[in-house]
């Protein structure tokens, strides 16, 4: 197994497993990762079409124009990691990790992490799914595997609606509220999306989860035996 120390951005939500979609957004709000593959735009967690499954969505690299989307790619040195707290202590009890390698998104977990907090380790024995990257304009490449896990990785239209211009007017004291309807700043832009659907039975059998998303750059690799 390879131990990887990684660092960078995070975003979080709380979820009742029987509830509807929850999301958190962070477009270009982290200067250290702005315009890099590590820049998180959104985290979504929601019940799947199969009520026994939950879907985890990590969107990164926002504001991609249609022209830029065809050349956008996942970074093999950036780990995308869903951290899942299933007992309410705000410490991750499970992780789902995704990293790009050789044209595919490799997914590990859910499993109990070897490290918590600001450090992460990929346990190579926990590989649970692999998915070919769907390229811009291609039909979706995803299917359930024998573990009941389904993975999609590739470009998608940015689903988040926000009127950034009016927001700036409100912040500047030039307006007191948003317009109805507003103007979607993200209309016509794309993100790179990783979507992982897993059975709820793999998440600890609880009615409530705290979920946060991190992206971490690989800064050191140390080989060691488990």
N, CA and C atoms as a LAMMPS dump frame, in Angstrom:
ITEM: TIMESTEP
0
ITEM: NUMBER OF ATOMS
678
ITEM: BOX BOUNDS ff ff ff
-5.0000000000000000e+02 5.0000000000000000e+02
-5.0000000000000000e+02 5.0000000000000000e+02
-5.0000000000000000e+02 5.0000000000000000e+02
ITEM: ATOMS id mol type element x y z
1 1 1 N 0.824 -1.18 0
2 1 2 C 0 0 0
3 1 3 C 0.861 1.234 0
4 2 1 N 0.35 2.33 -0.519
5 2 2 C 1.075 3.58 -0.515
6 2 3 C 0.405 4.563 0.432
7 3 1 N 1.215 5.194 1.243
8 3 2 C 0.728 6.233 2.131
9 3 3 C 0.943 7.573 1.452
10 4 1 N -0.117 8.398 1.388
11 4 2 C -0.014 9.688 0.734
12 4 3 C -0.459 10.775 1.707
13 5 1 N 0.43 11.71 1.998
14 5 2 C 0.041 12.876 2.77
15 5 3 C -0.443 13.932 1.791
16 6 1 N -1.643 14.451 2.065
17 6 2 C -2.258 15.341 1.109
18 6 3 C -2.869 16.532 1.854
19 7 1 N -3.012 17.693 1.188
20 7 2 C -3.626 18.847 1.804
21 7 3 C -4.509 19.616 0.842
22 8 1 N -5.621 20.276 1.355
23 8 2 C -6.256 21.411 0.656
24 8 3 C -7.676 21.769 1.116
25 9 1 N -8.706 21.8 0.16
26 9 2 C -9.974 22.477 0.412
27 9 3 C -11.048 21.568 0.979
28 10 1 N -12.082 22.147 1.631
29 10 2 C -13.131 21.337 2.238
30 10 3 C -14.472 22.06 2.207
31 11 1 N -15.563 21.256 2.232
32 11 2 C -16.924 21.785 2.251
33 11 3 C -17.809 20.719 2.89
34 12 1 N -18.894 21.097 3.591
35 12 2 C -19.618 20.121 4.409
36 12 3 C -21.134 20.29 4.369
37 13 1 N -21.87 19.157 4.63
38 13 2 C -23.316 19.172 4.805
39 13 3 C -23.685 18.168 5.893
40 14 1 N -24.914 18.312 6.436
41 14 2 C -25.489 17.307 7.33
42 14 3 C -26.691 16.707 6.628
43 15 1 N -26.924 15.41 6.785
44 15 2 C -27.932 14.715 5.994
45 15 3 C -28.692 13.712 6.841
46 16 1 N -30.032 13.765 6.75
47 16 2 C -30.863 12.671 7.237
48 16 3 C -30.973 11.676 6.097
49 17 1 N -30.634 10.416 6.342
50 17 2 C -30.519 9.449 5.243
51 17 3 C -31.853 9.181 4.559
52 18 1 N -32.965 9.492 5.207
53 18 2 C -34.267 9.3 4.581
54 18 3 C -34.764 10.575 3.919
55 19 1 N -33.966 11.651 3.951
56 19 2 C -34.412 12.946 3.477
57 19 3 C -34.104 13.206 2.026
58 20 1 N -34.269 14.486 1.635
59 20 2 C -34.064 14.893 0.263
60 20 3 C -32.655 15.43 0.075
61 21 1 N -32.42 16.038 -1.077
62 21 2 C -31.069 16.479 -1.421
63 21 3 C -30.579 17.576 -0.492
64 22 1 N -29.308 17.5 -0.134
65 22 2 C -28.629 18.567 0.588
66 22 3 C -27.393 18.95 -0.206
67 23 1 N -27.032 20.233 -0.147
68 23 2 C -25.899 20.669 -0.943
69 23 3 C -25.126 21.737 -0.201
70 24 1 N -23.889 21.924 -0.595
71 24 2 C -23.066 23.04 -0.126
72 24 3 C -22.244 23.519 -1.311
73 25 1 N -22.04 24.838 -1.401
74 25 2 C -21.362 25.404 -2.563
75 25 3 C -20.193 26.279 -2.137
76 26 1 N -19.178 26.341 -3.004
77 26 2 C -17.95 27.062 -2.655
78 26 3 C -17.223 27.493 -3.917
79 27 1 N -17.924 28.155 -4.833
80 27 2 C -17.31 28.539 -6.104
81 27 3 C -16.243 29.617 -5.898
82 28 1 N -15.005 29.276 -6.213
83 28 2 C -13.886 30.232 -6.228
84 28 3 C -13.681 30.949 -4.899
85 29 1 N -14.075 30.326 -3.774
86 29 2 C -13.946 30.978 -2.47
87 29 3 C -12.671 30.613 -1.733
88 30 1 N -11.833 29.775 -2.316
89 30 2 C -10.584 29.376 -1.666
90 30 3 C -9.422 29.839 -2.541
91 31 1 N -8.82 30.988 -2.245
92 31 2 C -7.784 31.555 -3.125
93 31 3 C -6.62 30.619 -3.405
94 32 1 N -6.258 29.774 -2.437
95 32 2 C -5.087 28.919 -2.615
96 32 3 C -5.278 27.884 -3.723
97 33 1 N -6.534 27.561 -4.048
98 33 2 C -6.785 26.525 -5.056
99 33 3 C -7.579 27.058 -6.243
100 34 1 N -7.809 28.346 -6.303
101 34 2 C -8.59 28.942 -7.378
102 34 3 C -7.99 28.588 -8.744
103 35 1 N -8.878 28.148 -9.653
104 35 2 C -8.479 27.793 -11.017
105 35 3 C -7.497 26.624 -11.078
106 36 1 N -7.598 25.718 -10.106
107 36 2 C -6.801 24.5 -10.11
108 36 3 C -7.733 23.29 -10.058
109 37 1 N -7.226 22.074 -10.338
110 37 2 C -8.063 20.876 -10.252
111 37 3 C -8.584 20.599 -8.841
112 38 1 N -8.021 21.258 -7.83
113 38 2 C -8.441 21.033 -6.447
114 38 3 C -9.611 21.912 -6.027
115 39 1 N -10.028 22.858 -6.878
116 39 2 C -11.054 23.822 -6.497
117 39 3 C -12.429 23.163 -6.471
118 40 1 N -13.028 23.061 -5.28
119 40 2 C -14.364 22.488 -5.111
120 40 3 C -15.411 23.538 -5.461
121 41 1 N -16.421 23.149 -6.234
122 41 2 C -17.553 24.045 -6.459
123 41 3 C -18.756 23.633 -5.617
124 42 1 N -19.074 22.342 -5.593
125 42 2 C -20.265 21.888 -4.866
126 42 3 C -20.082 20.488 -4.297
127 43 1 N -20.812 20.25 -3.218
128 43 2 C -21.009 18.916 -2.647
129 43 3 C -22.507 18.671 -2.57
130 44 1 N -22.953 17.551 -3.097
131 44 2 C -24.352 17.14 -3.001
132 44 3 C -24.401 15.728 -2.413
133 45 1 N -25.393 15.49 -1.56
134 45 2 C -25.655 14.143 -1.052
135 45 3 C -27.169 13.96 -1.045
136 46 1 N -27.648 12.882 -1.671
137 46 2 C -29.095 12.7 -1.736
138 46 3 C -29.426 11.218 -1.905
139 47 1 N -30.677 10.905 -1.64
140 47 2 C -31.148 9.538 -1.782
141 47 3 C -31.226 9.175 -3.252
142 48 1 N -30.822 7.947 -3.584
143 48 2 C -30.836 7.502 -4.961
144 48 3 C -32.225 7.149 -5.444
145 49 1 N -32.337 6.857 -6.737
146 49 2 C -33.614 6.389 -7.281
147 49 3 C -34.04 5.122 -6.554
148 50 1 N -33.078 4.29 -6.195
149 50 2 C -33.29 3.185 -5.274
150 50 3 C -33.181 3.753 -3.867
151 51 1 N -34.255 3.726 -3.095
152 51 2 C -34.271 4.354 -1.78
153 51 3 C -33.284 3.757 -0.798
154 52 1 N -32.725 2.601 -1.135
155 52 2 C -31.745 1.962 -0.263
156 52 3 C -30.329 2.46 -0.536
157 53 1 N -30.164 3.407 -1.462
158 53 2 C -28.845 3.936 -1.827
159 53 3 C -28.747 5.421 -1.524
160 54 1 N -27.51 5.886 -1.303
161 54 2 C -27.225 7.307 -1.233
162 54 3 C -26.246 7.67 -2.331
163 55 1 N -26.399 8.888 -2.855
164 55 2 C -25.554 9.381 -3.934
165 55 3 C -24.706 10.536 -3.415
166 56 1 N -23.407 10.46 -3.642
167 56 2 C -22.457 11.493 -3.237
168 56 3 C -21.905 12.143 -4.501
169 57 1 N -21.97 13.469 -4.571
170 57 2 C -21.519 14.198 -5.751
171 57 3 C -20.463 15.221 -5.363
172 58 1 N -19.307 15.157 -6.018
173 58 2 C -18.25 16.155 -5.847
174 58 3 C -18.047 16.856 -7.181
175 59 1 N -18.27 18.175 -7.192
176 59 2 C -18.02 18.964 -8.393
177 59 3 C -16.8 19.851 -8.173
178 60 1 N -15.912 19.871 -9.16
179 60 2 C -14.691 20.663 -9.067
180 60 3 C -14.47 21.407 -10.39
181 61 1 N -13.49 22.323 -10.361
182 61 2 C -13.06 23.049 -11.56
183 61 3 C -14.225 23.778 -12.236
184 62 1 N -14.835 24.696 -11.523
185 62 2 C -15.981 25.418 -12.031
186 62 3 C -15.657 26.457 -13.083
187 63 1 N -16.731 27.059 -13.62
188 63 2 C -16.648 28.12 -14.63
189 63 3 C -15.961 27.666 -15.917
190 64 1 N -16.059 26.374 -16.244
191 64 2 C -15.505 25.89 -17.512
192 64 3 C -16.431 26.286 -18.645
193 65 1 N -15.908 26.975 -19.627
194 65 2 C -16.685 27.289 -20.82
195 65 3 C -16.827 26.026 -21.655
196 66 1 N -17.815 25.985 -22.559
197 66 2 C -17.91 24.808 -23.442
198 66 3 C -16.605 24.534 -24.178
199 67 1 N -15.903 25.577 -24.604
200 67 2 C -14.648 25.375 -25.309
201 67 3 C -13.559 24.799 -24.438
202 68 1 N -13.542 25.208 -23.162
203 68 2 C -12.51 24.724 -22.245
204 68 3 C -12.825 23.337 -21.704
205 69 1 N -14.082 22.95 -21.75
206 69 2 C -14.489 21.686 -21.129
207 69 3 C -13.864 20.483 -21.823
208 70 1 N -13.734 20.545 -23.13
209 70 2 C -13.217 19.388 -23.864
210 70 3 C -11.783 19.056 -23.495
211 71 1 N -11.031 20.036 -23.015
212 71 2 C -9.635 19.788 -22.644
213 71 3 C -9.443 19.682 -21.132
214 72 1 N -10.496 19.927 -20.36
215 72 2 C -10.386 19.815 -18.898
216 72 3 C -10.213 18.354 -18.507
217 73 1 N -9.466 18.106 -17.452
218 73 2 C -9.207 16.727 -17.061
219 73 3 C -9.007 16.63 -15.548
220 74 1 N -9.249 15.441 -15.025
221 74 2 C -8.977 15.175 -13.623
222 74 3 C -7.475 15.054 -13.411
223 75 1 N -7.025 15.454 -12.225
224 75 2 C -5.603 15.473 -11.903
225 75 3 C -5.218 14.201 -11.15
226 76 1 N -4.268 13.414 -11.648
227 76 2 C -3.873 12.19 -10.949
228 76 3 C -3.188 12.442 -9.611
229 77 1 N -2.828 13.686 -9.322
230 77 2 C -2.205 14.025 -8.045
231 77 3 C -3.167 14.695 -7.075
232 78 1 N -4.464 14.675 -7.388
233 78 2 C -5.476 15.263 -6.504
234 78 3 C -6.443 14.187 -6.037
235 79 1 N -6.518 13.991 -4.737
236 79 2 C -7.456 13.051 -4.133
237 79 3 C -8.755 13.77 -3.809
238 80 1 N -9.866 13.225 -4.258
239 80 2 C -11.199 13.704 -3.901
240 80 3 C -11.734 12.769 -2.826
241 81 1 N -12.104 13.329 -1.675
242 81 2 C -12.428 12.467 -0.532
243 81 3 C -13.691 12.938 0.177
244 82 1 N -14.709 12.066 0.213
245 82 2 C -15.895 12.281 1.024
246 82 3 C -15.608 11.734 2.42
247 83 1 N -15.758 12.57 3.416
248 83 2 C -15.568 12.139 4.797
249 83 3 C -16.945 12.052 5.46
250 84 1 N -17.22 10.931 6.12
251 84 2 C -18.563 10.628 6.613
252 84 3 C -18.518 10.354 8.11
253 85 1 N -19.221 11.171 8.872
254 85 2 C -19.365 10.996 10.324
255 85 3 C -20.744 10.393 10.568
256 86 1 N -20.805 9.178 11.117
257 86 2 C -22.093 8.536 11.337
258 86 3 C -22.473 8.4 12.806
259 87 1 N -21.714 9.064 13.709
260 87 2 C -22.085 9.007 15.138
261 87 3 C -22.145 10.388 15.789
262 88 1 N -22.033 11.455 14.99
263 88 2 C -22.254 12.799 15.5
264 88 3 C -21.109 13.436 16.239
265 89 1 N -19.9 12.876 16.173
266 89 2 C -18.777 13.469 16.905
267 89 3 C -17.903 14.364 16.031
268 90 1 N -18.332 14.59 14.785
269 90 2 C -17.617 15.459 13.837
270 90 3 C -16.214 14.956 13.491
271 91 1 N -16.016 13.657 13.622
272 91 2 C -14.792 12.996 13.167
273 91 3 C -15.208 11.927 12.163
274 92 1 N -14.52 11.855 11.039
275 92 2 C -14.932 10.909 10.014
276 92 3 C -14.787 9.465 10.492
277 93 1 N -15.884 8.696 10.358
278 93 2 C -15.881 7.266 10.667
279 93 3 C -15.657 6.434 9.421
280 94 1 N -16.001 7.013 8.269
281 94 2 C -15.835 6.355 6.981
282 94 3 C -15.335 7.374 5.963
283 95 1 N -14.661 6.89 4.944
284 95 2 C -14.286 7.745 3.821
285 95 3 C -14.625 7.03 2.515
286 96 1 N -14.95 7.832 1.508
287 96 2 C -15.023 7.369 0.131
288 96 3 C -14.032 8.223 -0.639
289 97 1 N -13.069 7.592 -1.272
290 97 2 C -11.983 8.307 -1.934
291 97 3 C -12.017 8.047 -3.436
292 98 1 N -11.717 9.078 -4.201
293 98 2 C -11.682 8.947 -5.661
294 98 3 C -10.439 9.631 -6.191
295 99 1 N -9.725 8.941 -7.066
296 99 2 C -8.525 9.522 -7.672
297 99 3 C -8.383 8.987 -9.102
298 100 1 N -7.946 9.846 -9.987
299 100 2 C -7.822 9.518 -11.403
300 100 3 C -6.518 8.77 -11.664
301 101 1 N -6.614 7.713 -12.473
302 101 2 C -5.43 6.953 -12.838
303 101 3 C -5.676 6.218 -14.146
304 102 1 N -4.794 6.411 -15.108
305 102 2 C -4.811 5.661 -16.364
306 102 3 C -6.166 5.708 -17.073
307 103 1 N -6.758 6.902 -17.133
308 103 2 C -8 7.072 -17.871
309 103 3 C -9.254 6.665 -17.132
310 104 1 N -9.127 6.284 -15.859
311 104 2 C -10.276 5.85 -15.076
312 104 3 C -10.3 6.557 -13.729
313 105 1 N -11.502 6.656 -13.151
314 105 2 C -11.628 7.12 -11.781
315 105 3 C -11.648 5.886 -10.876
316 106 1 N -10.693 5.819 -9.955
317 106 2 C -10.605 4.71 -9.006
318 106 3 C -11.242 5.147 -7.689
319 107 1 N -12.15 4.324 -7.195
320 107 2 C -12.904 4.646 -5.974
321 107 3 C -12.561 3.628 -4.897
322 108 1 N -12.285 4.136 -3.713
323 108 2 C -11.942 3.308 -2.551
324 108 3 C -12.979 3.554 -1.457
325 109 1 N -13.506 2.44 -0.896
326 109 2 C -14.441 2.566 0.202
327 109 3 C -15.9 2.437 -0.23
328 110 1 N -16.805 2.75 0.747
329 110 2 C -16.564 3.344 2.06
330 110 3 C -15.773 2.396 2.978
331 111 1 N -14.83 2.981 3.732
332 111 2 C -14.091 2.196 4.715
333 111 3 C -13.61 3.104 5.843
334 112 1 N -13.243 2.481 6.959
335 112 2 C -12.747 3.223 8.107
336 112 3 C -11.369 3.777 7.775
337 113 1 N -11.178 5.094 7.892
338 113 2 C -9.904 5.673 7.461
339 113 3 C -8.752 5.309 8.388
340 114 1 N -7.57 5.222 7.818
341 114 2 C -6.37 4.956 8.604
342 114 3 C -5.911 6.207 9.338
343 115 1 N -6.224 7.382 8.792
344 115 2 C -5.94 8.659 9.43
345 115 3 C -7.179 9.527 9.336
346 116 1 N -7.369 10.433 10.303
347 116 2 C -8.489 11.365 10.268
348 116 3 C -7.965 12.8 10.324
349 117 1 N -8.882 13.742 10.117
350 117 2 C -8.49 15.143 10.214
351 117 3 C -7.797 15.634 8.964
352 118 1 N -6.658 16.28 9.134
353 118 2 C -5.982 16.965 8.028
354 118 3 C -5.054 16.069 7.224
355 119 1 N -4.975 14.798 7.554
356 119 2 C -4.142 13.873 6.786
357 119 3 C -4.994 12.742 6.222
358 120 1 N -4.592 12.209 5.094
359 120 2 C -5.326 11.127 4.442
360 120 3 C -4.366 10.061 3.943
361 121 1 N -4.845 8.841 3.942
362 121 2 C -4.113 7.707 3.391
363 121 3 C -5.052 6.952 2.46
364 122 1 N -4.563 6.551 1.315
365 122 2 C -5.327 5.666 0.438
366 122 3 C -4.919 4.232 0.741
367 123 1 N -5.863 3.438 1.213
368 123 2 C -5.626 2.02 1.439
369 123 3 C -5.961 1.29 0.141
370 124 1 N -4.944 0.864 -0.581
371 124 2 C -5.14 0.274 -1.905
372 124 3 C -5.953 -1.021 -1.852
373 125 1 N -6.038 -1.66 -0.677
374 125 2 C -6.825 -2.894 -0.569
375 125 3 C -8.321 -2.608 -0.554
376 126 1 N -8.712 -1.341 -0.442
377 126 2 C -10.116 -0.971 -0.333
378 126 3 C -10.719 -0.517 -1.662
379 127 1 N -10.05 -0.807 -2.773
380 127 2 C -10.59 -0.455 -4.081
381 127 3 C -11.955 -1.12 -4.268
382 128 1 N -12.988 -0.296 -4.519
383 128 2 C -14.347 -0.839 -4.616
384 128 3 C -14.979 -0.654 -5.984
385 129 1 N -14.447 0.272 -6.793
386 129 2 C -15.043 0.503 -8.108
387 129 3 C -14.067 1.264 -8.997
388 130 1 N -14.231 1.096 -10.294
389 130 2 C -13.47 1.836 -11.293
390 130 3 C -14.446 2.264 -12.382
391 131 1 N -14.253 3.458 -12.912
392 131 2 C -15.144 3.944 -13.962
393 131 3 C -14.342 4.686 -15.008
394 132 1 N -14.606 4.376 -16.278
395 132 2 C -13.972 5.114 -17.361
396 132 3 C -14.497 6.543 -17.366
397 133 1 N -13.636 7.508 -17.666
398 133 2 C -14.045 8.906 -17.701
399 133 3 C -14.964 9.138 -18.899
400 134 1 N -16.106 9.765 -18.647
401 134 2 C -16.997 10.184 -19.725
402 134 3 C -16.486 11.509 -20.271
403 135 1 N -16.172 11.545 -21.553
404 135 2 C -15.652 12.762 -22.161
405 135 3 C -16.784 13.711 -22.527
406 136 1 N -16.43 14.96 -22.749
407 136 2 C -17.406 16 -23.082
408 136 3 C -18.168 15.614 -24.347
409 137 1 N -19.493 15.571 -24.24
410 137 2 C -20.331 15.23 -25.389
411 137 3 C -20.643 13.76 -25.517
412 138 1 N -19.976 12.897 -24.735
413 138 2 C -20.238 11.462 -24.785
414 138 3 C -21.433 11.093 -23.915
415 139 1 N -22.017 9.937 -24.217
416 139 2 C -23.058 9.388 -23.356
417 139 3 C -22.444 8.916 -22.046
418 140 1 N -23.232 8.948 -21.003
419 140 2 C -22.749 8.572 -19.669
420 140 3 C -22.185 7.158 -19.641
421 141 1 N -20.993 7.02 -19.032
422 141 2 C -20.368 5.713 -18.853
423 141 3 C -20.41 5.359 -17.371
424 142 1 N -21.415 4.628 -16.961
425 142 2 C -21.522 4.208 -15.561
426 142 3 C -22.457 3.014 -15.469
427 143 1 N -22.173 2.126 -14.534
428 143 2 C -23.035 0.981 -14.29
429 143 3 C -22.765 0.45 -12.889
430 144 1 N -23.756 -0.244 -12.329
431 144 2 C -23.586 -0.822 -11
432 144 3 C -22.629 -2.009 -11.069
433 145 1 N -21.737 -2.101 -10.073
434 145 2 C -20.86 -3.269 -10.022
435 145 3 C -21.433 -4.303 -9.057
436 146 1 N -20.676 -5.35 -8.798
437 146 2 C -21.172 -6.446 -7.963
438 146 3 C -21.428 -6.025 -6.521
439 147 1 N -20.798 -4.939 -6.084
440 147 2 C -21.012 -4.432 -4.731
441 147 3 C -22.189 -3.47 -4.642
442 148 1 N -22.837 -3.222 -5.767
443 148 2 C -23.959 -2.296 -5.783
444 148 3 C -23.537 -0.849 -5.834
445 149 1 N -22.289 -0.592 -6.229
446 149 2 C -21.747 0.766 -6.321
447 149 3 C -21.749 1.207 -7.783
448 150 1 N -22.125 2.45 -8.002
449 150 2 C -22.147 3.015 -9.35
450 150 3 C -21.349 4.311 -9.344
451 151 1 N -20.512 4.509 -10.364
452 151 2 C -19.623 5.672 -10.405
453 151 3 C -19.721 6.352 -11.769
454 152 1 N -19.839 7.667 -11.754
455 152 2 C -19.714 8.485 -12.951
456 152 3 C -18.617 9.508 -12.717
457 153 1 N -17.805 9.771 -13.732
458 153 2 C -16.785 10.814 -13.641
459 153 3 C -16.659 11.488 -14.99
460 154 1 N -16.826 12.811 -14.997
461 154 2 C -16.711 13.534 -16.252
462 154 3 C -17.361 14.899 -16.167
463 155 1 N -17.406 15.642 -17.269
464 155 2 C -17.965 16.99 -17.268
465 155 3 C -19.487 16.98 -17.222
466 156 1 N -20.027 17.992 -16.545
467 156 2 C -21.462 18.202 -16.474
468 156 3 C -21.746 19.695 -16.381
469 157 1 N -22.937 20.086 -16.818
470 157 2 C -23.373 21.466 -16.653
471 157 3 C -23.42 21.795 -15.171
472 158 1 N -22.924 22.971 -14.782
473 158 2 C -22.938 23.358 -13.372
474 158 3 C -24.389 23.505 -12.91
475 159 1 N -24.844 22.685 -11.948
476 159 2 C -26.252 22.711 -11.544
477 159 3 C -26.588 23.822 -10.553
478 160 1 N -25.578 24.519 -10.042
479 160 2 C -25.833 25.5 -8.988
480 160 3 C -26.322 26.817 -9.583
481 161 1 N -27.392 27.377 -9.005
482 161 2 C -27.951 28.66 -9.457
483 161 3 C -27.546 29.746 -8.471
484 162 1 N -26.936 30.823 -8.988
485 162 2 C -26.573 31.939 -8.115
486 162 3 C -26.441 33.21 -8.951
487 163 1 N -27.037 34.277 -8.443
488 163 2 C -26.966 35.579 -9.1
489 163 3 C -25.834 36.369 -8.453
490 164 1 N -24.629 36.211 -8.974
491 164 2 C -23.456 36.817 -8.374
492 164 3 C -23.483 38.34 -8.483
493 165 1 N -23.967 38.856 -9.604
494 165 2 C -24.013 40.31 -9.781
495 165 3 C -24.911 40.963 -8.742
496 166 1 N -26.106 40.41 -8.535
497 166 2 C -27.011 40.977 -7.543
498 166 3 C -26.461 40.799 -6.126
499 167 1 N -25.776 39.678 -5.895
500 167 2 C -25.151 39.455 -4.59
501 167 3 C -24.149 40.563 -4.277
502 168 1 N -23.359 40.943 -5.278
503 168 2 C -22.383 42.008 -5.075
504 168 3 C -23.079 43.339 -4.783
505 169 1 N -24.225 43.582 -5.434
506 169 2 C -24.983 44.802 -5.159
507 169 3 C -25.506 44.814 -3.718
508 170 1 N -25.971 43.654 -3.246
509 170 2 C -26.465 43.543 -1.871
510 170 3 C -25.338 43.796 -0.88
511 171 1 N -24.197 43.155 -1.099
512 171 2 C -23.048 43.311 -0.206
513 171 3 C -22.571 44.763 -0.175
514 172 1 N -22.64 45.448 -1.315
515 172 2 C -22.182 46.838 -1.4
516 172 3 C -23.212 47.834 -0.868
517 173 1 N -24.378 47.336 -0.461
518 173 2 C -25.419 48.226 0.036
519 173 3 C -26.207 48.905 -1.053
520 174 1 N -26.068 48.436 -2.28
521 174 2 C -26.758 49.038 -3.412
522 174 3 C -28.115 48.389 -3.674
523 175 1 N -28.398 47.278 -2.984
524 175 2 C -29.684 46.584 -3.095
525 175 3 C -29.955 45.891 -1.766
526 176 1 N -31.215 45.611 -1.5
527 176 2 C -31.577 44.993 -0.218
528 176 3 C -32.002 43.539 -0.364
529 177 1 N -32.161 43.069 -1.598
530 177 2 C -32.603 41.685 -1.788
531 177 3 C -32.245 41.212 -3.184
532 178 1 N -32.423 39.919 -3.4
533 178 2 C -32.225 39.345 -4.724
534 178 3 C -33.452 39.591 -5.595
535 179 1 N -33.277 39.506 -6.898
536 179 2 C -34.368 39.67 -7.841
537 179 3 C -35.095 38.352 -8.046
538 180 1 N -36.356 38.433 -8.41
539 180 2 C -37.147 37.244 -8.711
540 180 3 C -37.836 37.449 -10.058
541 181 1 N -37.359 36.806 -11.135
542 181 2 C -36.251 35.836 -11.135
543 181 3 C -34.899 36.518 -11.177
544 182 1 N -33.886 35.804 -10.706
545 182 2 C -32.536 36.318 -10.789
546 182 3 C -31.869 35.892 -12.086
547 183 1 N -30.617 36.242 -12.215
548 183 2 C -29.82 35.861 -13.374
549 183 3 C -28.756 34.859 -12.93
550 184 1 N -28.764 33.682 -13.532
551 184 2 C -27.835 32.627 -13.121
552 184 3 C -26.444 32.906 -13.665
553 185 1 N -25.518 33.242 -12.769
554 185 2 C -24.14 33.523 -13.163
555 185 3 C -23.469 32.3 -13.781
556 186 1 N -23.889 31.1 -13.37
557 186 2 C -23.235 29.877 -13.814
558 186 3 C -23.87 29.266 -15.064
559 187 1 N -24.874 29.914 -15.61
560 187 2 C -25.524 29.38 -16.816
561 187 3 C -24.509 29.253 -17.945
562 188 1 N -24.514 28.096 -18.6
563 188 2 C -23.61 27.869 -19.723
564 188 3 C -22.204 27.468 -19.342
565 189 1 N -21.947 27.279 -18.033
566 189 2 C -20.627 26.835 -17.6
567 189 3 C -20.699 25.405 -17.083
568 190 1 N -19.556 24.751 -17.066
569 190 2 C -19.496 23.341 -16.703
570 190 3 C -18.552 23.099 -15.533
571 191 1 N -18.658 21.905 -14.964
572 191 2 C -17.778 21.435 -13.889
573 191 3 C -17.31 20.034 -14.244
574 192 1 N -16.278 19.562 -13.562
575 192 2 C -15.931 18.145 -13.602
576 192 3 C -16.558 17.491 -12.38
577 193 1 N -17.303 16.446 -12.619
578 193 2 C -18.138 15.85 -11.576
579 193 3 C -17.745 14.397 -11.316
580 194 1 N -17.717 14.039 -10.03
581 194 2 C -17.569 12.639 -9.613
582 194 3 C -18.821 12.279 -8.826
583 195 1 N -19.547 11.278 -9.306
584 195 2 C -20.808 10.86 -8.691
585 195 3 C -20.67 9.401 -8.271
586 196 1 N -20.883 9.15 -6.978
587 196 2 C -20.703 7.794 -6.443
588 196 3 C -21.965 7.395 -5.691
589 197 1 N -22.632 6.359 -6.154
590 197 2 C -23.835 5.847 -5.5
591 197 3 C -23.481 4.572 -4.752
592 198 1 N -23.85 4.512 -3.468
593 198 2 C -23.507 3.351 -2.641
594 198 3 C -24.728 2.919 -1.84
595 199 1 N -24.825 1.642 -1.492
596 199 2 C -25.902 1.188 -0.617
597 199 3 C -25.781 1.815 0.778
598 200 1 N -26.91 2.205 1.355
599 200 2 C -26.906 2.764 2.706
600 200 3 C -26.327 1.777 3.72
601 201 1 N -26.466 0.498 3.437
602 201 2 C -25.975 -0.526 4.363
603 201 3 C -24.468 -0.451 4.554
604 202 1 N -23.753 0.224 3.643
605 202 2 C -22.306 0.343 3.746
606 202 3 C -21.88 1.564 4.562
607 203 1 N -22.871 2.333 5.081
608 203 2 C -22.566 3.616 5.709
609 203 3 C -22.792 3.636 7.21
610 204 1 N -23.039 2.479 7.819
611 204 2 C -23.08 2.417 9.272
612 204 3 C -24.448 2.29 9.892
613 205 1 N -25.501 2.184 9.081
614 205 2 C -26.833 1.919 9.607
615 205 3 C -27.393 3.01 10.5
616 206 1 N -27.073 4.274 10.239
617 206 2 C -27.578 5.376 11.052
618 206 3 C -28.574 6.205 10.256
619 207 1 N -29.412 6.977 10.966
620 207 2 C -30.404 7.812 10.298
621 207 3 C -29.87 9.179 9.919
622 208 1 N -28.696 9.538 10.414
623 208 2 C -28.148 10.865 10.134
624 208 3 C -26.653 10.78 9.879
625 209 1 N -26.213 11.483 8.858
626 209 2 C -24.796 11.535 8.522
627 209 3 C -24.343 12.987 8.427
628 210 1 N -23.139 13.252 8.874
629 210 2 C -22.452 14.494 8.554
630 210 3 C -21.44 14.165 7.461
631 211 1 N -21.453 14.931 6.394
632 211 2 C -20.582 14.645 5.253
633 211 3 C -19.826 15.908 4.877
634 212 1 N -18.525 15.782 4.681
635 212 2 C -17.763 16.888 4.139
636 212 3 C -16.834 16.365 3.051
637 213 1 N -16.471 17.267 2.173
638 213 2 C -15.688 16.923 0.998
639 213 3 C -14.358 17.653 1.039
640 214 1 N -13.289 16.94 0.762
641 214 2 C -11.973 17.569 0.674
642 214 3 C -11.312 17.198 -0.645
643 215 1 N -10.455 18.068 -1.109
644 215 2 C -9.524 17.727 -2.186
645 215 3 C -8.131 17.967 -1.638
646 216 1 N -7.234 17.038 -1.909
647 216 2 C -5.897 17.114 -1.329
648 216 3 C -4.847 16.851 -2.395
649 217 1 N -3.832 17.688 -2.415
650 217 2 C -2.704 17.502 -3.322
651 217 3 C -1.676 16.566 -2.69
652 218 1 N -1.157 15.654 -3.488
653 218 2 C -0.137 14.734 -2.989
654 218 3 C 1.172 15.497 -2.788
655 219 1 N 1.684 15.485 -1.582
656 219 2 C 2.948 16.158 -1.292
657 219 3 C 4.046 15.192 -0.886
658 220 1 N 3.672 13.975 -0.498
659 220 2 C 4.691 13.013 -0.085
660 220 3 C 4.13 11.613 -0.218
661 221 1 N 4.929 10.679 -0.706
662 221 2 C 4.537 9.288 -0.818
663 221 3 C 5.518 8.44 -0.048
664 222 1 N 5.018 7.61 0.846
665 222 2 C 5.878 6.708 1.614
666 222 3 C 5.332 5.296 1.477
667 223 1 N 6.116 4.379 1.019
668 223 2 C 5.686 2.995 0.931
669 223 3 C 5.808 2.311 2.282
670 224 1 N 4.769 1.593 2.661
671 224 2 C 4.863 0.816 3.897
672 224 3 C 3.896 -0.349 3.807
673 225 1 N 4.102 -1.371 4.632
674 225 2 C 3.263 -2.559 4.608
675 225 3 C 2.206 -2.453 5.695
676 226 1 N 0.992 -2.936 5.369
677 226 2 C -0.083 -2.973 6.343
678 226 3 C -0.011 -4.267 7.154
